[in-house]
Amino acid sequence: MTITQLKYVLMVAEHKNFTKAAEKTFVTQPTLSMQIQKLEEELDILIFDRSTKPLRLTTVGQQIVEQARKIVNEANRMQDIVDQQKGYIGGDFKLGIIPTVMPTLLPMFLKLFTKKHPKVQLKIEELNTEECIQKLNEGNLDAAIAATPLVNENILERVIYYEPFVAYITENHRLFSKKEITVEDLDLEDILLLEDGHCFRDGVINLCNASKNKNTDNFQLESGSFETLIKLSNEGLGMTLLPYLHTLDIKDSEKKYLRYFKEPSPAREVSIIQHKSELKPQIVDALYKVISGIVRGAIAFQDVKIISPTKK
């Protein structure tokens, strides 16, 4: 049994296809298949059910994959220890970012990070929170940037910044004349929301339900875009709530529609999250320092109240 064989098993389990797994590991498909078959013969079991398409893990194969992931992670940790001793920050790093953070945060830090740490090959993927957690647990992500707290015993959270909610209210809305608004002013019946599956949507619902409980069935939009919400609001279909960083990029002609909350402002907590095994901590630390340094200059709010991103 070798670490390489276990890595092949994990890759096939991820892609459910021997050919794709071979491409990802830069070996020929016969070589990969032969190594996995050798492992199966040594253990006297079948890890994969090859009769199905896509292929599936057998019952014992699921347990083997879980154990293989732990072994490979621990093997990778040895390289992390060496890298930390040498002060080396480099290599591949797979980062997930949730959709409501990606468009505003990524342009702010990516260029500076790659300039400061040119030996790190960032592989960035836009994923929702559930997908981030799943891929972290499977070892298919090194870290992610998501709204927290998540209250997940397998996930470690390191807060980067707190991002206030900002209201977008046009002339025909009942709250337009207010210079500042409060949570009690909100009513889910006239708030445009993101589609289901976005944690920012859940945060808005949790914020409104703190003061009143409304039915939200009529407000599930088939769009994950804040730009769409702004356009709908401009058409007089309701107000919406935006993350603060998103408001920095809206048109000058639309800035008159922004309304801030009275302090403490409702806000979301944004963190770097990773699996409790804490692989590649030196790269996570480098990311944290670059992002927090940039965002600290963009967000001056101090007195905030954190709104949970998890469904209630």
C-alpha positions in Angstrom: 0.0 0.0 0.0 1.4 3.4 -1.0 0.4 7.0 -0.6 0.3 7.3 -4.3 -2.3 4.5 -4.5 -4.4 6.3 -1.9 -4.2 9.5 -3.9 -5.4 7.7 -7.0 -8.3 6.3 -5.1 -9.3 9.7 -3.8 -9.1 11.2 -7.3 -11.3 8.5 -8.8 -13.8 8.9 -5.9 -14.0 12.6 -6.6 -14.4 12.4 -10.4 -16.2 9.0 -10.5 -14.3 8.2 -13.7 -10.9 6.6 -14.2 -10.0 8.5 -17.3 -10.7 11.9 -15.7 -8.8 10.9 -12.6 -5.8 9.9 -14.7 -5.8 13.2 -16.5 -5.9 15.1 -13.1 -3.0 13.0 -11.7 -0.9 13.2 -15.0 -0.6 9.4 -15.4 -2.0 7.1 -18.0 -5.4 5.5 -17.3 -4.0 1.9 -17.4 -1.3 2.9 -14.8 -3.9 4.4 -12.5 -6.3 1.5 -12.9 -3.5 -1.0 -12.3 -2.4 0.7 -9.0 -5.9 0.8 -7.7 -6.4 -2.8 -8.6 -3.2 -3.8 -6.8 -4.6 -2.0 -3.7 -7.9 -3.8 -4.0 -6.1 -7.2 -4.3 -3.9 -6.4 -1.3 -7.0 -5.5 0.8 -9.0 -8.3 -0.8 -12.0 -6.0 -1.4 -13.5 -3.9 -4.2 -13.3 -0.1 -3.6 -15.3 0.8 -6.7 -18.4 -0.7 -8.3 -17.3 -0.6 -12.0 -20.6 -1.9 -13.3 -22.3 1.5 -13.0 -21.9 4.8 -14.9 -20.7 6.9 -13.3 -19.0 4.4 -11.1 -19.8 4.3 -7.4 -18.0 3.4 -4.2 -18.9 0.1 -2.6 -20.0 0.2 1.0 -16.5 -0.8 2.2 -15.0 1.6 -0.4 -16.7 4.5 1.3 -14.9 3.6 4.5 -11.6 3.1 2.6 -11.9 6.6 1.0 -12.6 8.2 4.4 -9.5 6.6 5.9 -7.4 7.3 2.8 -8.3 11.0 3.0 -7.0 11.1 6.6 -3.8 9.3 5.7 -3.1 11.6 2.7 -3.8 14.7 4.7 -1.4 13.6 7.4 1.2 12.8 4.8 0.7 16.3 3.3 1.1 17.8 6.8 4.7 16.6 6.8 5.5 18.8 3.8 3.7 21.7 5.5 5.9 21.3 8.6 9.0 21.4 6.3 7.6 24.4 4.4 6.9 26.3 7.6 10.5 25.6 8.9 11.9 27.0 5.7 9.5 29.9 5.6 8.4 28.8 2.2 5.0 30.0 0.9 4.2 28.3 -2.4 2.6 25.4 -4.3 -1.0 24.8 -5.4 -3.7 26.1 -3.2 -7.4 25.5 -3.9 -9.6 28.3 -2.6 -13.4 28.4 -2.6 -15.3 31.7 -2.4 -19.1 32.1 -2.0 -20.9 34.0 -4.8 -21.9 37.0 -2.7 -18.3 37.7 -1.7 -16.4 36.7 -4.9 -17.2 39.7 -7.2 -16.2 42.4 -4.7 -13.5 40.8 -2.7 -11.5 38.9 -5.3 -10.5 42.0 -7.4 -9.4 43.7 -4.2 -6.8 41.2 -3.1 -5.9 38.9 -6.0 -3.3 41.1 -7.7 -1.6 42.1 -4.5 -1.5 38.5 -3.2 0.0 37.1 -6.4 2.6 39.8 -6.4 3.6 39.2 -2.8 3.5 35.4 -3.1 4.3 34.5 -6.7 5.1 30.9 -5.8 1.6 30.2 -4.7 -0.6 28.8 -7.6 -4.1 29.9 -6.5 -6.9 27.8 -8.0 -10.1 29.7 -7.2 -13.6 28.3 -7.5 -17.0 30.0 -6.9 -19.0 27.7 -4.6 -21.9 28.1 -2.2 -21.3 27.5 1.5 -22.6 23.9 1.4 -20.3 23.1 -1.5 -17.3 24.7 0.3 -17.9 22.6 3.4 -18.4 19.4 1.5 -15.2 20.0 -0.5 -13.2 20.9 2.6 -14.4 17.7 4.2 -13.4 15.7 1.1 -10.0 17.3 0.9 -10.8 18.9 -2.4 -10.3 22.5 -1.1 -7.6 23.9 1.0 -9.7 26.8 2.3 -12.7 28.9 1.5 -14.0 32.4 2.2 -17.6 32.3 3.5 -20.0 34.0 5.8 -19.8 32.7 9.4 -20.4 31.5 12.0 -21.3 28.1 10.6 -21.3 26.0 13.9 -19.6 23.0 12.3 -17.3 20.9 14.4 -15.1 19.9 11.4 -14.6 23.5 10.2 -12.2 26.1 11.7 -13.1 29.8 11.2 -10.8 32.8 11.2 -12.7 36.1 10.9 -11.3 38.5 8.3 -13.9 41.3 8.4 -17.4 42.4 9.3 -19.5 43.7 6.4 -22.5 45.8 7.2 -25.9 45.4 5.4 -26.9 48.5 3.4 -30.4 49.2 2.1 -31.1 50.2 -1.5 -34.4 52.2 -1.5 -35.8 54.1 -4.5 -38.2 57.1 -4.6 -41.5 55.2 -4.7 -40.7 53.1 -1.5 -42.2 54.0 1.9 -38.7 54.3 3.5 -37.1 56.5 0.9 -37.5 59.7 2.9 -35.6 58.2 5.9 -32.0 59.2 6.2 -31.2 56.2 8.4 -33.2 53.0 8.9 -33.6 50.4 11.6 -34.3 46.7 11.6 -37.8 47.4 12.8 -38.5 49.3 9.5 -37.9 46.2 7.4 -40.8 44.1 6.1 -40.0 41.0 4.0 -43.2 41.6 2.0 -41.4 44.4 0.1 -37.8 43.2 0.1 -36.3 41.7 -3.0 -34.1 38.7 -2.1 -31.6 36.5 -3.7 -32.6 33.0 -4.8 -32.7 30.2 -2.3 -29.3 28.7 -1.6 -27.5 32.0 -0.9 -26.4 32.5 2.7 -26.9 36.3 2.2 -30.5 35.7 1.5 -30.8 33.6 4.8 -29.0 36.4 6.6 -31.6 39.0 5.4 -34.5 36.7 6.4 -32.9 36.1 9.8 -32.5 39.9 10.2 -36.1 40.6 9.4 -37.5 37.7 11.4 -35.7 39.1 14.5 -38.5 41.6 14.6 -41.4 40.1 12.7 -42.1 36.7 11.0 -43.3 37.0 7.4 -44.0 34.4 4.7 -41.2 34.7 2.1 -42.5 32.2 -0.5 -43.2 35.0 -3.0 -39.6 36.4 -3.0 -37.5 33.5 -4.4 -35.8 35.0 -7.4 -34.2 32.8 -10.1 -31.1 35.0 -10.0 -28.1 35.1 -7.7 -27.2 38.6 -8.8 -27.2 41.8 -6.8 -27.3 43.7 -10.1 -30.6 42.1 -10.9 -32.0 43.1 -7.5 -30.9 46.7 -8.0 -32.6 46.8 -11.5 -35.8 45.3 -10.1 -35.7 47.9 -7.3 -35.2 50.6 -9.9 -38.4 49.4 -11.5 -40.3 50.0 -8.3 -40.7 46.4 -7.3 -39.4 46.8 -3.8 -36.3 47.6 -1.8 -33.3 45.3 -1.3 -30.3 44.9 1.0 -26.7 44.8 -0.2 -23.4 43.9 1.3 -21.4 47.1 2.0 -18.5 46.3 -0.4 -20.9 45.8 -3.2 -22.2 49.4 -2.7 -18.7 50.8 -3.5 -19.1 49.8 -7.2 -22.7 51.0 -7.9 -23.3 53.9 -10.3 -23.0 57.4 -9.0 -26.5 58.1 -10.1 -27.8 55.2 -7.8 -25.9 56.1 -4.7 -28.7 58.4 -3.6 -30.8 55.3 -3.0 -28.4 53.9 -0.4 -29.6 54.0 3.2 -27.4 53.0 6.2 -28.7 51.4 9.4 -28.5 53.1 12.8 -25.7 51.6 14.8 -25.2 48.9 15.7 -25.4 48.1 12.0 -26.5 44.6 11.1 -23.6 42.9 9.4 -22.3 39.6 8.2 -19.1 38.0 9.5 -16.7 36.9 6.6 -14.0 34.4 7.4 -11.4 32.1 6.0 -12.6 28.6 6.8 -10.7 25.4 6.6 -10.9 21.8 7.8 -9.8 21.2 11.3 -6.8 19.2 10.0 -5.3 22.7 9.1 -3.3 21.9 6.0 -1.1 24.6 4.5 -1.4 27.0 7.4 1.3 29.3 6.1 -0.7 30.1 2.9 -3.9 30.6 4.9 -2.0 33.0 7.1 -0.6 34.9 4.1 -4.1 35.2 2.6 -5.5 36.4 5.9 -2.9 39.1 6.2 -3.4 40.4 2.7 -7.2 40.4 2.7 -7.6 41.8 6.2 -5.1 44.6 5.4 -7.0 45.6 2.3 -10.5 45.4 3.7 -9.6 47.2 6.9 -9.1 50.3 4.7 -12.4 49.9 2.9 -14.7 49.2 5.8 -14.7 51.8 8.6 -17.7 50.5 10.5 -17.0 49.4 14.1 -20.3 49.1 15.9 -22.0 46.1 14.3 -24.4 43.3 15.2 -23.5 40.0 13.5 -26.4 38.3 11.7 -26.2 34.5 11.3 -25.9 33.1 7.7 -27.5 29.8 8.7 -31.1 29.0 8.0 -33.4 29.3 11.0 
